[in-house]
Amino acid sequence: MKIAIVCDWLVTLGGAEKVLAEMFTCFPDADLFAVVDFLPDDKRDFVLHKRAKTSFIQQLPFAKTSYRAYLPLMPLAIEQLDLSAYDLILSSSHAVAKGVITGPNQTHISYVHSPMRYAWDLQHQYLRETGLDRKWRGHIARYLLHKLRLWDVSRAHGVDHFIANSNYIARRIHKTYQREATVIYPPINVEQFTPGGKKEDFYLTASRFVPYKRIDLIVESFSRMPDKRLLVIGDGPDYHKIKAKAGSNVSLLGHQSTIALIDHMQRAKAFLFAAEEDFGIVPLEALACGTPVIAYGKGGALETVRGLDQDKPTGVFFYEQTVDALVDAMTLFENEEARFTKAHCVEQAARFSPAKFRENFKRFILERTAQ
């Protein structure tokens, strides 16, 4: 078979790119397509140093730094990619990649990280956080998102088989597109994220500083717990807002290398995670380092962290994104700390290894293309 792999855009490295890397490990001869591709040469090894065949947005002014501003044009752009020469199209989609046009003799399998959250259930939050909910800009933005939803549903009919990255996302796919999806969990690098030596007396969180990650909630909670120490890795638009809430027991370390992140994960008492994520790779990376997780009990975390109600627990949940709820979860964690072991954390993380992903993904593809 001649195979094409399509993604939304190639600009930074994140969880979706880790899945893309495993797709190319499974099918190294596949060709690569994207709306835009601005990855530097020294960061292209995960796509086997291939360059994507891109859309007209690649050539538009300021596309490299402001590609998201062209979102209203992306449905048109993704439909212009010519995939007519391919037998199998694999899309990795959290925005528009699943909208490529295919014919009756082609098979399109889409790995969906999430339906476009800013167009669907998080529309109102997205408009508030971007300041697009006011006056005439709000009316235009809502109209464009309305059109985007209509297009998104119509193009979902062009997908032959859906894969979801969690049961949570499978439910969202069914709610949005009325389609069933098979769950294949994303991989984490269990060979790189490994347990270390002695635990130290600090807690850790790591994330990009954007509103929905709720780093502000974690930092604010430690102002109520001055006897506990928090280290925060990451940066982003909310840096100054978060810094203003940080007490003397909170250290903002900024962006750190992967090696430094692993070192901190290995030594932390627990990793804190306050976002409602579709899946959430970072908590699993902490588990792979032998570190239990204190997580918001909604979204993908419920599928990756084993709570105190289960055998071999690997974490504690809190069910409201409030300071009181997180402080209570911290207290519960410290009262039950003896129940958490490195071995149980590592064992849980091993269920999400790259080898397991490749095995499940290739089996799914081969079964569907053999029909």
N, C-alpha and C positions, 0 to 999 in steps of 0.2 A: 504494500500500500504506500501511496504517497501521502505524507502527513504534514499538516500545518498546525502550528501552535500559535494561538492568538491571545494577547493580554491587553489590558486597557492602556497602560503607558509604562515606559521604562525611564524612570527619573531617579528614584532612590531605592534603597534596599530595605525590605521589610518582610512581613510574614508571607505576603502573596508571592514575593520573589523566591522564597524558600520552596514553595510549592512548584513554581515554574522551574526551578533548578532540578527538582526530582522528575518532573515531566521530561526534561531533556536527558536525564540519566536513563529513563525508560526508553525514550525514542530519540537517540542522538542524531539521526539523519533528518529530523523534522526541520522545516523552515519556520522562521519567526516573523510574526506580524504584530504591529501595535499602532495605536493612534499617533503617538510620538515616541521617540527614542533619543534620550539625551544622556545616556549612561557614559561615563568616561571609559577609556580603553582599559584602565587598570582595574575596573570593577565588572568586567564582562565574562569572567571565567564561569560563573554559574549558568550562563546560557551558551557555554562552549565557544565564547568569543564571537558568536554570531551577531550580525546587525539586523535589526528588524526592518522589514518593508513597512513603511509608514504611510500615513494619510497626508492630505494637503495641509493639515494643521501644523505639521512639522516646519513648514516654510513661512508661517504667519508671524507677524511682528511680536516680539516678546514671548513667543511660545515656550522658550526654554525655562523662563522663570515664572511665567503666568499662564501655564497651559490649562489650569483649572478654569480660568476665565472664559475659555472657549467651550465649556461644557454644553451650551445650547447647540453648538455645531457638531458635537461628537457623534450623535446618531447618524447624521449625514456622512460624516467622515468614515465611520466604521463600515458603513454600507458600501463605500467606494473601494474597499480592499478586494482585490480580485482573487478569489480562492477556487475558481472554477477548475483548476488543474489538479485538485487534491481529492483523494478518496475519503480521508478522515480528517476532520477538523476538531482539535481540542482547544477549548477556550478556558482561560483562567480569568474569571470575571468578578469584579465588585462594582462595576459601573456599566460599560457599554459593550465589552468584548463579546458577550453572548449574542449581540445583535448582528453579527456578520451574516451575509446572505449566502445560503447554500442551496444546492439543487436536490432533486428527488433521488439521485444516485449517489449522494454523498451522505456520510454519517457525521453529525455534529454532536459531540459530547461536551457539556459545559460543567466545569468545576466552579461552583459559585461560593465565594467567600461571604457574600451577602447581596441581597437585592439592594439597589441604591437607597441607602438609608435616608439621605438628605432629600430624596424625592418622595419617599414613602412615610414610614411611621415617625421619622425624626425631622420632618419638614419644618415644623414650627420651631423646634430647638435650633436647627440650622439657620433659619432666617433671623432669629434673635441674636445668635452668636456672631453672625456676619454683619449685622446691622442692616439687613435687607428687608426688614419687616416694617419699614416706615414709609409713609406717604406714597408717592408715585413709584419709587423703587420697589416697594413691597408688592404693589399691584402687578408690575412687570415680572418680578421674580416668581410670584405665585402662578402667573399665567404660563411662564416658561416651564416651571416644574409640573404643571398640569399636562402640558403637551409631552413632556418627557415621560410621565407615567403612562400616557396612552401609547407612546412608541414602545416603551419597555414591555408592556403586556403583549403587544402585537408581535414583537420579535421573539418573545419567549416561545411562541408557537413554532418557531424555526429550529428549536433545540430538540434533538431526538431523545437524549437522555441527560438528566441532571444528576450531578454529584454535589452534595452539600458538605461543608467542612465541620458540621456538628448537627446534632438533632435539633438544636435551637434554630439553626438556619434552615434545616429541612422544613420545620414548621412555618417559617417565614416565607419560604418558597411556595409552599402550599397555599398560604394565606394570600400571597401576592399574585401568583400565576395559576393557581389551581392545578399544580403539577406535583407529582411525587418525586422524591429525590433519595438516592442512596447515600448514606453517610460514609465518608472516608476521611478520617481525621488527618490534619496536616502533620508533617514531621517536625521533630525537634532534633537537634544535633547532640545525641546522647554520647557521642565520642568526644565532643569538645566540652560539653557541660557535664562535669563529673564531680563527685563528692570530694571534699578536701579534708583538712585537719580539724583542729579544735574550734568549737563554736565560741563566739565572743558576745559580749553584752551590748548588742545593738540590733535594731530592726532596719530593714532595707526596703525601699521602693525604687523602681526605675521605669521611666516612661518619657515620652514626649510631653511637654507641658502644654496641653490643649485642654479645653474645658471638660470634655466628656471623660477624660482619664481620671478626674477628681483627685489630683495630687493635692489640691488646696484643702480638701477634706481631710486627707491623711495628715498633712502638716498642722492644720488647725487642731486636730485631735490630740497631738502631742503637746500642745500648749496646756491641755488638761492633765497631762501626765509628765510633769517636769522631771520625774525620777527616771524616765525612760529616754533612750537615745535613738534618734532616727537619722539615717543617712539617705540622701535622695540623689539618684543619678539621672541625668537628663537635662534638657533645656527646651526652649520653645517660646511661643508667643505669650504665655502666661507667667513667664519667669518672675517679673517684678511683682505681680500680684501674689505669687506664692512666697517670694522672699519677704514681703511685708508681713506675712503671717507666721514666719519662722521664728521660734524662740531660740534661746541659747542652747537648747538640747537638740536642735535640728541643724544638720550640716548639708548644704546644697553643694554637691560635688561637680555639677555641670556634666557635659558630655564626657564619657569615658570609653576607652577601648574595650573590645570584647574580653580581652584577657583580664582587665581590671574589673569588669562587671562580674566575671566568673569568680574572681578572687573574693569580692565582696559577698556574692551569693553563698559561697562555701562557708564563710565565717559568720554570717548573720544568724540570729536566733530564729527569725521568721521573715518571710517576704510579704509585704502588704500590697493588696490589689483592690482598688475601689471602683473600677470601671465596669459597666455592663458591656462586655465584649461578645462578639459573635463566636469566638473561640478562645483566644488568649494564649499566645505562645509563651510569653515571659513567665507566667506562673509555673508552667511545666518546666521551663529551663531552671527555675529555682528548685523545683522538686528533684530534677536530675542532679543538682548540686547537693542533694541531701538536706534541703531546707524546707520546712513546712510553710504553708501559705495561709494567710488570713485574708479572705476574699469576700467581695460582695456576692451574695447568693442569688445571682440572676445571670442568665446568658450561659456562655460556654463554660464558665468556671465550674458550674454544677456537674459537668461531664468529665472534668479533668482532675478535680480535687475531691478526695474522699473525706467526708465530714465525720464528726465524732459519733454519729449514729451507725457507722459502718465498721467492719473489721479493718484493722490496719489503717487507721485514719492518717491523713496527710495534711489536714488543715481544719480551719474553723471558718464558718460563714457568719456574716452579718447581713440582715435582710432589709435594711433601710440605709440610704446614703446620708446618714446623719452622724454628727460627732458622738452623740450618746450611744448609738448602735455600735460604732467602731470601738469606742472605749470599752463597752461591755464585752465585745469579742476579744479584745486584748486581755481583759481580765480572765475570761474563760480559757483562753489559750494558756496563760501562765499557770492557771490552776490545774490544767490537764496536760501540761508540757511533757510529763513522763510518758504519755501514750504515743508520742511522735518519735519515730526513729529514722535515722538516715536510710536504713535498708528498705523500709516501707516506702519512703519518698522516691528512692531510686527505682524500686520495683514498679511503682505506678508510672513514672516517666518512661520506662522502657516500653510500655504499651504503645508509645507514640514515636517509635524510632523511624528513621528513614527507610530502613529495610522493610519494616512492616507496611509503611505507606506504599513503597514500590510494589510489594507483593500484592496488596489489595487493589492498587490502581491498575496494574497490568492485567490482573485477572479480570477486572471489570471491563476494561477496554476489549480484551480478546473475546470475552463472552458476548459482548454486544456486537462486535464486528463479525462474529461468526454466524450470527442469526440470519 
